[in-house]
């Protein structure tokens, strides 16, 4: 990817609010640069503790991040050309896990996937922040509120994930890594 590749392409940024190892809920969201379209999900602190206990997720947060990204973008692959993933976890592992999760999806492999660090390197601007940065905070704070409270302000496009869905994808990655 170079600077000319960014012009005219549909770019999606993905970011997290609160890392997986931090106590408190975590929000993961994407935001499109030109359309401002966004979607997000939340991982509660309780769910993170359960995953740490049962899967030793605390030893591989990159896998958990990739699973969350998978659930966010799996139905929206036609909306972007370039995916910029924030470096909240080790990008190389996140990319590897995403490749495994989308193994049978030809459309995914036509996309350009890059890290925010690579984007900074290409543009020469070290101060570039993720375009989805503010959205992740909104999703983290509002996603676990009652529906009446959630409807004030920014309308959320929530992807619901649960323990069973995450464990299923975790095991799918495990099986395909052998």
Rosetta blueprint (number, residue, H / E / L):
1 X L
2 X L
3 X H
4 X H
5 X H
6 X H
7 X L
8 X L
9 X L
10 X L
11 X E
12 X E
13 X E
14 X E
15 X E
16 X E
17 X E
18 X L
19 X L
20 X L
21 X L
22 X L
23 X L
24 X L
25 X L
26 X E
27 X E
28 X E
29 X E
30 X E
31 X E
32 X E
33 X L
34 X L
35 X L
36 X L
37 X L
38 X E
39 X E
40 X E
41 X E
42 X E
43 X E
44 X L
45 X H
46 X H
47 X H
48 X H
49 X H
50 X H
51 X H
52 X H
53 X H
54 X H
55 X H
56 X L
57 X H
58 X H
59 X H
60 X L
61 X H
62 X H
63 X H
64 X H
65 X H
66 X H
67 X H
68 X H
69 X H
70 X H
71 X H
72 X H
73 X H
74 X L
75 X L
76 X L
77 X H
78 X H
79 X H
80 X L
81 X L
82 X E
83 X E
84 X E
85 X E
86 X L
87 X L
88 X L
89 X L
90 X L
91 X H
92 X H
93 X H
94 X H
95 X H
96 X H
97 X H
98 X H
99 X H
100 X H
101 X H
102 X L
103 X L
104 X L
105 X L
106 X H
107 X H
108 X H
109 X H
110 X L
111 X L
112 X E
113 X E
114 X E
115 X E
116 X H
117 X H
118 X H
119 X H
120 X H
121 X H
122 X H
123 X H
124 X L
125 X L
126 X L
127 X L
128 X L
129 X L
130 X L
131 X L
132 X L
133 X H
134 X H
135 X H
136 X H
137 X H
138 X H
139 X H
140 X H
141 X H
142 X H
143 X L
144 X L
145 X L
146 X L
147 X H
148 X H
149 X H
150 X H
151 X L
152 X L
153 X L
154 X L
155 X L
156 X L
157 X L
158 X E
159 X L
160 X L
161 X L
162 X L
163 X H
164 X H
165 X H
166 X H
167 X H
168 X H
169 X H
170 X H
171 X H
172 X H
173 X H
174 X H
175 X H
176 X H
177 X H
178 X L
